Amino acid sequence: MAAVGALAAAGLAWLGVGLVGQLTAFTLVTVATLAFVRPIAKRHLRTTSSQRTGVAALVGQSATVVSTVNADAGQIKLAGEIWSARAWDGDEVIEPGARVEVVKIEGATALVLKGV
């Protein structure tokens, strides 16, 4: 924000305006830029779970086991697609047809917990 004010002051200096005019322009343009840009930036920085995109949006979703899921391998149907999956709890074996919750995505593999 201050960079925009500095550019305005530099432009006035180039035109031969005195120091007081440059400082006034710097202050006014910086405050105006902050007042305009800050609310927009705050709105874009807030990301709720419903606004997540990509694989981040899949965490917390429920899925159906397609082939047995254990600590090493398995498949689930998640958001209409078949994903490779592993059990979050390494000792757990989840049979086909069971409902699971996606805890984490590692690469192209979903880590899941049974019992959604």
C-alpha positions as a Markdown table, in Angstrom:
| # | Residue | x | y | z |
|---|---|---|---|---|
| 1 | Met | 0.0 | 0.0 | 0.0 |
| 2 | Ala | 2.8 | 2.4 | 0.9 |
| 3 | Ala | 4.4 | 1.5 | -2.5 |
| 4 | Val | 1.5 | 3.1 | -4.3 |
| 5 | Gly | 1.8 | 6.2 | -2.2 |
| 6 | Ala | 5.5 | 6.3 | -2.9 |
| 7 | Leu | 4.9 | 6.1 | -6.6 |
| 8 | Ala | 2.5 | 9.0 | -6.4 |
| 9 | Ala | 5.0 | 11.1 | -4.4 |
| 10 | Ala | 7.8 | 10.2 | -6.9 |
| 11 | Gly | 5.6 | 11.3 | -9.8 |
| 12 | Leu | 5.0 | 14.6 | -8.1 |
| 13 | Ala | 8.7 | 15.0 | -7.4 |
| 14 | Trp | 9.4 | 14.4 | -11.1 |
| 15 | Leu | 6.8 | 17.1 | -11.9 |
| 16 | Gly | 8.7 | 19.5 | -9.5 |
| 17 | Val | 6.2 | 19.6 | -6.7 |
| 18 | Gly | 7.7 | 20.5 | -3.3 |
| 19 | Leu | 8.3 | 18.2 | -0.3 |
| 20 | Val | 5.1 | 19.1 | 1.5 |
| 21 | Gly | 3.0 | 18.3 | -1.6 |
| 22 | Gln | 4.9 | 15.0 | -2.0 |
| 23 | Leu | 4.3 | 14.0 | 1.6 |
| 24 | Thr | 0.7 | 15.0 | 1.4 |
| 25 | Ala | 0.2 | 12.9 | -1.7 |
| 26 | Phe | 2.1 | 10.0 | -0.2 |
| 27 | Thr | -0.1 | 10.0 | 2.9 |
| 28 | Leu | -3.4 | 10.5 | 1.1 |
| 29 | Val | -2.8 | 7.8 | -1.5 |
| 30 | Thr | -1.5 | 5.3 | 1.0 |
| 31 | Val | -4.5 | 5.8 | 3.3 |
| 32 | Ala | -6.9 | 5.6 | 0.3 |
| 33 | Thr | -5.2 | 2.4 | -1.0 |
| 34 | Leu | -5.4 | 0.8 | 2.4 |
| 35 | Ala | -9.1 | 1.7 | 2.8 |
| 36 | Phe | -9.8 | 0.2 | -0.6 |
| 37 | Val | -7.6 | -2.9 | -0.8 |
| 38 | Arg | -7.7 | -4.1 | 2.9 |
| 39 | Pro | -11.3 | -5.2 | 2.9 |
| 40 | Ile | -10.9 | -7.1 | -0.4 |
| 41 | Ala | -7.7 | -8.8 | 0.9 |
| 42 | Lys | -9.4 | -9.9 | 4.1 |
| 43 | Arg | -12.3 | -11.3 | 2.2 |
| 44 | His | -10.0 | -13.4 | 0.0 |
| 45 | Leu | -7.9 | -14.6 | 2.9 |
| 46 | Arg | -10.8 | -16.2 | 4.7 |
| 47 | Thr | -11.2 | -19.7 | 3.4 |
| 48 | Thr | -13.9 | -21.9 | 4.9 |
| 49 | Ser | -14.2 | -25.6 | 4.3 |
| 50 | Ser | -16.9 | -25.0 | 1.7 |
| 51 | Gln | -14.6 | -22.8 | -0.3 |
| 52 | Arg | -11.6 | -25.2 | -0.3 |
| 53 | Thr | -10.5 | -26.4 | -3.7 |
| 54 | Gly | -8.5 | -29.2 | -5.1 |
| 55 | Val | -7.5 | -32.1 | -2.8 |
| 56 | Ala | -8.0 | -29.9 | 0.3 |
| 57 | Ala | -11.8 | -30.0 | -0.4 |
| 58 | Leu | -11.7 | -33.8 | -0.2 |
| 59 | Val | -10.5 | -33.9 | 3.4 |
| 60 | Gly | -13.4 | -34.6 | 5.7 |
| 61 | Gln | -15.5 | -36.1 | 2.9 |
| 62 | Ser | -17.1 | -39.5 | 3.2 |
| 63 | Ala | -16.4 | -42.3 | 0.7 |
| 64 | Thr | -17.3 | -45.9 | 0.0 |
| 65 | Val | -14.7 | -48.7 | 0.0 |
| 66 | Val | -14.5 | -50.4 | -3.4 |
| 67 | Ser | -11.7 | -52.9 | -2.6 |
| 68 | Thr | -10.3 | -53.9 | 0.8 |
| 69 | Val | -8.4 | -51.0 | 2.4 |
| 70 | Asn | -5.5 | -51.8 | 4.8 |
| 71 | Ala | -2.2 | -50.1 | 5.7 |
| 72 | Asp | -0.7 | -50.9 | 2.3 |
| 73 | Ala | -3.4 | -50.6 | -0.3 |
| 74 | Gly | -7.1 | -50.4 | -1.2 |
| 75 | Gln | -9.5 | -48.3 | -3.3 |
| 76 | Ile | -12.4 | -46.0 | -2.4 |
| 77 | Lys | -15.0 | -44.1 | -4.4 |
| 78 | Leu | -14.7 | -40.5 | -3.5 |
| 79 | Ala | -16.6 | -37.6 | -5.1 |
| 80 | Gly | -17.5 | -40.0 | -8.0 |
| 81 | Glu | -14.0 | -41.1 | -8.7 |
| 82 | Ile | -12.0 | -44.2 | -7.7 |
| 83 | Trp | -9.0 | -43.3 | -5.5 |
| 84 | Ser | -6.2 | -45.4 | -4.1 |
| 85 | Ala | -6.5 | -45.5 | -0.3 |
| 86 | Arg | -4.8 | -46.7 | 2.8 |
| 87 | Ala | -6.1 | -47.1 | 6.4 |
| 88 | Trp | -5.1 | -44.2 | 8.6 |
| 89 | Asp | -4.8 | -46.7 | 11.5 |
| 90 | Gly | -2.2 | -49.1 | 10.2 |
| 91 | Asp | -3.8 | -52.2 | 11.9 |
| 92 | Glu | -7.3 | -51.6 | 10.5 |
| 93 | Val | -8.7 | -53.6 | 7.6 |
| 94 | Ile | -11.8 | -52.1 | 6.0 |
| 95 | Glu | -14.0 | -54.3 | 3.8 |
| 96 | Pro | -15.7 | -53.2 | 0.5 |
| 97 | Gly | -19.0 | -51.4 | 1.0 |
| 98 | Ala | -18.0 | -49.7 | 4.3 |
| 99 | Arg | -18.2 | -46.0 | 4.7 |
| 100 | Val | -15.0 | -44.1 | 5.5 |
| 101 | Glu | -13.9 | -40.6 | 6.1 |
| 102 | Val | -10.9 | -39.0 | 4.3 |
| 103 | Val | -8.5 | -37.8 | 7.0 |
| 104 | Lys | -5.6 | -36.8 | 4.7 |
| 105 | Ile | -4.5 | -36.9 | 1.0 |
| 106 | Glu | -0.9 | -37.9 | 0.3 |
| 107 | Gly | -0.2 | -37.5 | -3.4 |
| 108 | Ala | -2.9 | -39.6 | -5.1 |
| 109 | Thr | -3.7 | -41.7 | -2.1 |
| 110 | Ala | -6.4 | -41.0 | 0.5 |
| 111 | Leu | -5.8 | -41.9 | 4.1 |
| 112 | Val | -9.1 | -43.0 | 5.6 |
| 113 | Leu | -10.8 | -43.9 | 8.9 |
| 114 | Lys | -13.7 | -46.3 | 9.1 |
| 115 | Gly | -17.1 | -45.5 | 10.5 |
| 116 | Val | -18.6 | -42.3 | 9.2 |
